[in-house]
Amino acid sequence: MLDRRPGWAGADEAGRGPLAGPVVAAAAILPSDFNIHGLNDSKKLDAVKRDQLELRIREGATFHVEFAWPEEIDAKNILHASLAAMSRAILALPSPLGALIDGNQIPKGLSIPVETVVKGDGKIAEIAAASILAKNERDRYMVKIAQTYPEYGFEKHFGYPTPEHLEALKHHGPCPIHRRSFGPVAAFYQATLF
């Protein structure tokens, strides 16, 4: 059973590892009577269960979702862009008592009490809820953007560096949603300089 912290915002992100697309951060406050049964780290849930839980969270929780786009990721680096998006998501919520952050890094710009929780998405209900919101929002975006850039297969690998994605990158080069600072994408730009 997950711990819970009524009145506190849980925050998590999805999409730090992909070569393309945004990092998506979410923050959620769960009311004291919220049914937390089934909540867990989004990576441990199948898509059907995530969708069911997301619906419950959207209907019963106070939440906000933020995107850090590839330009921000390339400018700040992936860690700082992720933390900035988490901070924006938390700041958009109405008066949380504090913030519970998945991981061990504290976002800047918060004037409320903040605690970090390593693997918090599997320990704290509010962080688990945020992880589900962030993962589903990012997956939906990648499926949608795959219609604009069908040659990359984003709807299958969501921008992660799978063999299929790396092959498409080699064949077609990067598209506008690729992260230029990430190794395989940066290597393409380096190669075109010579």
N, C-alpha and C positions, 0 to 999 in steps of 0.2 A: 504494500500500500504506500502510495506517495504521501510525503508530508505536504502540508498546505500552510499558506500564510495569508489569511484574509486581509484584504486592503492593500497588500503589496503587489507590485507589478513583477511578473516573471518576464524575462527577455531572452530571446535566442535568435539565431540566424540560420539561414540555409544557403548553401552555394559558395562556400569559400574555395573549394577545390577545382571547380570547372575552369575551362579555358575561355568560356564564352558566357555572356549573359550577366545579369546583376547578382549581387548578394542581396538577399531579402531578409530583413529583420522584423520581428514582431514582438510586441509587448502586450501582456494580458493581465487583467485583474479579474479574479473569480469571486463571485459573491459567496458568502459563507454557506449558503444552501446549494451550491453548485454540485451536481453529481459528477464526481471525478472518476467513477468506475471506468476502467479501460484506458485512461490517459497514460501515456508512456512516451519515451523518446520516439520521435517520428520515424527514425531509421529502423525501429524495431516493429513497426506496424505496416501491414500491407495497405495498398491503396484504398481498398473498400473500407477498411476500419478507419483509416485516416479521414476519409470523406465523411463517414458517420460522425466521428468525433468533432470534425471541423464544424459541421452543422450545429451540433450541440453547443460548441464554444461560441459561434457567431450569434446564436439565439440567446445565450445566457450570460456571456461575459462582456466586460468592457475591454476593448482591444484597439490597437492601431498597428498598421503594417507600413513599413518604409523600404524603399529600394536604394541601393548604392549601385549606380550604373558603372559600366566599364571605364568611363572617363574618370570618375572619382576613384575607382580602384587603382587605375594606373597612376593617378596623381598622388595618392596617399599611401599606397600599398594595401594589400588585402586585409590585414589586421586592422589598420586604422579606419579603413572604409567600413568594415563590418561594425566596429565599435561606434563610429559616427552614426550609422543607420540605426543601431540599437538605441543610442542616446536620443535621436529624433523620435523614435517610436515611443519611448518612455515619456518624453516631454509633451507628446501629444495627448497623453492620458489625463483625465481630470483628477488631480490631487492624490496620487498614490502615496501610501504611508512610507514606502521605501521601494527599492528595486533589487530583485534577485537576478543576477547575471549568470548565464551558463558559461563556464570556463573559469579562467583565473585572471582576467584583465578587466579593469574598471573603465567604462566609457567616461569621457570628459563631459563637463558641462551640466552635471546633475547636482542639484542642491538638496537632495533628499538622502536618507541613509541608503547605502549600497552595500550589498554582500555578493561575493562571487561564490559559485558552487560548481566545482569540477564534476562533470557528468550530471549536472543539475537536471537535465531533461529527463533523466530516469529516476530522479529523487524527489523533485518538488513539482506539485501539480501545476502551479502557475507557469513554470518554465516549460513543462511538457506541453501545455496548451499553446504557448508561444511557438514552440518548435513545430507543432502540427500546422499552425497558421502559416508560418514562414515557408515550410516545405511545400505545402499545397499551392500557395500563391506563386512560388517560384516555378514549380512544375507546370502550372497553367500558363504562365508567361512563356516558358520555353516551347510548349506545344503550340501555342499561338504564333510565336515568331518563326517556328519551323515552316509555316505557310509562306512566309516572306523569303526564307532561305532554305528551300527544301533539299538542296544538295548536301547539307551537313548532317541531316538526321537528328536534329535537336530533340524531336519528340520521342526518340528512343533513349538517348544517352544524356539528355538535358545539359549538354555542354561539357561533360566530364571527358577526360582524355582517353577515351576508348580507342582500340585499334581502328575502328570504323571512322571515328572523328578525326584521328590523326591522318588517316589516308585521305579523307575529304579535304582537310586543311592543306595537305601537300599538293593535292590536285587542283583545288580552286583558290588557294590562298585564303587569308582571313576575310571575314565580312565585318560590317560596322559594329557588331556586338561582341566581337572577340576582344579579349583583354591583351593589349599590346605588350604589357610588362611580364606576361607569363611565358615561361621558357619556350615551348614549341611555337608560339605565335611570335615572340621576339626573335626567334631564330629565323623565321621566314623574312621578317623585315631586315635583319642583318644580312641575309643572303642576297637580298635585292639591292643592297648598297654597292655590291661588287660586280 
